[in-house]
Amino acid sequence: MAFSSDLDQITRAAAGERGAVAALVARYSPGVLGLSQRMLADNAEAEDVTQETFLRAWKALPNWEPRANFSTWLHRVALNLCYDRLRKRRETTMAELPEQVDRDLRPDERLEQSQRISAIESAISALPERQAAALNLCAIEGHNQKDAAEIMEISQEALESLLARARRTLRKTGLTGARQGQ
């Protein structure tokens, strides 16, 4: 629906009209849920994030100003909630990390996959700090280059250079092909 239609529904939802709230949820929940599932790779967590996204949105609606498209703003809320959850996961020490191996694989395939994951993690951690940060922000956490550059407080061109050097280094180790083959 058009931006003006969103504004009408948002205005009515902010005023407490249940039909407008239901219409916005119906329109945007599939996209928010899909984003959350891709970011978190956990359906239960993605459902929690989707629910929390809409709860936060409804609380903010009376004060929401249409500087951006409602959909963009809503997805940013969901993305921030995903990042919070991913950050909490990363705070777990390496010794406590759950096994990241597909249990449907044969034992030899699981061992091979586990070894590839370890090699990739080791190669990324061996990169210079800024290259590793750029690669993690863009390739692993899913930030676009503009946002990643802002996070790192560098220009987009500098970020692109860091990514190119990181990828070149990983290619030399032979890991980019292994990673793409996963």
N, C-alpha and C positions, 0 to 999 in steps of 0.2 A: 504494500500500500504506500501511498504517497506520504511525504514528510508532513504535509498539512493534516492528513488523516491521523497520523501518529500524534500530532499535537492535540487534536481534538480528543482522541482517546486518552492521552496522558492527562489532559485537563480534567476529564470526567473521572479517570481513575484516582487522581489526586483528591478529588472531591468525595471519594468513597463509593463511586458507582461500581458495583460488583461486576456488571456486564462488561464494562470497559477494562477492568482488571483481567477478567477471564479472556477477553479478546487479545490483550497484549501478551498474556502468558501463552495462549495458544499459538500466537504468531511467532514469538521469539524463543520459547523454551526448546524447540528442536535444535536450533542453532547454538544456543548456549550449552545445551547438554552435549552436542557433538563436539564442540570446542573443548569442553571439560574432559570428555572421554579421551580425546586425542592427546591432550596435555598430560593427563594423570594416568592413563592406561589402567583405570580402575573404575568399573561402572558404579559401584556403591559410592565412592568418593565423588565421582562426577555428578551423581544425583544430589548428593549433599551440597556441592558447590552450586548447582543449578538452583536449588531451593534457597540457599543463602543469598545468591545473586538477586533473586526476585524479592526476598525479604528486605534486603538493603535498598533495592530500587524503590519499593513502595514507601519506605521510610523517607527516602530522599525526594520523592516526586513533588511534594508541595513546594520545595525550594529549587527544583531542577530548572535550569535555564538552558534553552535549546541552542547552545553554542556549537554542538555537534549533533549529528543524527542520533536519535534515541538508541537505535540498534548498535551504533558504534560505542556509545557510552555504556550500554548494558554489557556488551562483550568485553569492554575494558574492565568493568567491575568483576566479571567472571574470570578474566585472565589474571587479574591481581589476586583473586582468591586462590586460583590454581598455583600461582607463584608462591604464595604463602605456604600452601601445602607442600609444594616441591622443596622449598627451603627447609621446612621441618624434616622432610625425609633426608635431605643432605646432611642435616646436623647429626644424624646417626653415624656412629663411627664405622669405619670400613669393616671391622671385625663383627659388627652387629648387623650389617646389611643382609637382607634376605637374598637367597640365591636367585639370580636373574636368568635362570635357564628354563627353557620350555620343557616341562615334564612329560610331554607327549613324545619326545624324541627318544631314540634308543640310547642306552648308556654311553656308547662311544660318541654319538652325535652330541649328547649333552656335554660331555667332556670337551669336545672340540669347540662347541659354542661358548662354554665357560672360559676356555683358554683364549678365544678370540676377544671376548669382552674384556678380560683382564689385560690383554695386550693393548687394546684400544685405550683403556683407561690409563695404563702406564704411559703410553705414547703421548696422550694429551697432557698428562701431568708433567711429562718431561719437557714439554714446550716452554719457551720463555713465558713468564707470567701473563703478559698482555696478550700474546697470541692465544694462550689457553683460555683466557677470559673471553676474548672475542669469539672463539670457536664455541665455547660453552654457551654463551649468550645467544648466538645465532643458530647453531646447528643442533644443540641439545635442548635449550630452553625455549627455542622458537621465536625469539625476538626478531623483528625485522631490523635491517641494518640501521635505519634512522634511530630507532629506540635504543638499540645496542650502543650506538655512538654516543647518544645522550647519557646513557648509564655510565659509560666509561669516560665521559667528558672529553671526547676527542671528535674530530671532524669525521664525516662519513667516509671521506677519501682515506683517512688514516686507518679507519676500521677495515675498509676493503683491502688495504695493504697488509694489515695484520692477518686477516683471513687468508689471503693469498699465500703469505709466507707460511702460515700454519698448515695449510693444505699441501703446499709443496713439500714441507718437512714430512708430513704423514705419508705422502706418496713415496718419498724416498725410502721410508721404512716398510713400504708395501702394505700398509694397513688400510688405505682408502678402498682398495678393491675388496678386502676382507669385510670391511664394514658395510659396503654396499651389497655384498653377497649375503648378509644376514637375513 
